[in-house]
Each structure stands twice: as structure tokens, then as C-alpha cells.
Amino acid sequence: MIEKLIKMAGPREDEGDPSVVVETRPKTKRPPLYKVMLLNDDYTPMEFVVAVLERFFGMNHAEAFEIMLTVHKKGLAVVGVFSHEIAETKVAQVMDFARRHQHPLQCTMEKE
């Protein structure tokens, strides 16, 4: 039935007409991602680092504890990968929170 209707309608106006411009959408690229990292220091309590990971990165206690140990043993750990704006916000939040609690905890970001 549909084939009959299509045949009865005839060829479409834009078929084969070289004067018709067909717009194509440009392919959008994904935004670059940034790693957010915590760095170890000799003064920030481990419990504070766990609290930061739970509060700002949505980790449960076990995940936060594991990451904290990685920071402690290896000197740094990636705690998340985000778009530039989100990574920048997370770094600022962590740094502000650490300063307000008088801890020298460092949080940085770098392009993935």
C-alpha cells in the first residue's frame, strides 16, 4: 500500500536536482577531559582526605579509603576525570575546604 502511494506521488522535487543544497551538520568533538589529582603531604590527616573524597567526589567510605592510601603511598592519585569546568570547580572546592580547615592538602588538574 505504501509503495503504491509513493509511486503515485511521483519523484520528489529535490531528487537529482543539483541546485538543491543539502545542509550537513558538522561533527561535534567531545570536550577534552581533565584528571583531578590529590597530592600527598606530611601534615593533612588521612581522615580529612577520606572526608574530602566522600564529600566532593561522591565516593563511599571504602573507595575513599583506598584512594587515600594510594595518595599516601604513591604521592598522588587521580580522583576523577571531568570536563574542564567541572575539574576546575572540584579543584577550587577542595583547595578552599582544605584552607578553611587549615590543611596544606593540594589538589591539581591536568589534561588527560
Secondary structure, DSSP 8 states (H G I E B T S, - for coil): -HHHHHHHH-S-TTTT-TT-------------EEEEEEE--SSS-HHHHHHHHHHHH---HHHHHHHHHHHHHHSEEEEEEEEHHHHHHHHHHHHHHHHHTT---EEEEEE-
